[in-house]
Amino acid sequence: MWTAVLMLCNTSAQCFAFGGPVLPSEDQCVASIRAGFDYAIQIFPAYTPVDWQCISWDKDAQMAAAK
């Protein structure tokens, strides 16, 4: 399980993290980044995406999600 997390900042250097959906593979996570940037720009027009990371959830998180 993978989730894309984007860092968005405004011109005052105020930043926050914005996460995407859970995806089954790292490749799918990386492929989702462009769409995530486009969506974030629409929803938060005063902020600019400055970085991203795909996070892999460990087995405990995967088992908890399956319950």
Steps between C-alpha positions, in 0.01 A plus 500: 500500500637837394384861544628810324562799727556844349653800675325825406634846591386857446711811442523557879671161542196355675488134402287194559484137389218372281444127449348295224316167496655168598634317196621140469848567357782752505483534121133598522580745778772671295270505196232679706725795594428714190124470551548575869692819417228608255225432756686680780550808280124511432397451864773719657578770240707710743741209551761342275604134514868500595578135571345154521564157643338160465463334839486124543273384780631214712330165546326611824327784315402265219351248744310775687358629171379151410290472817 
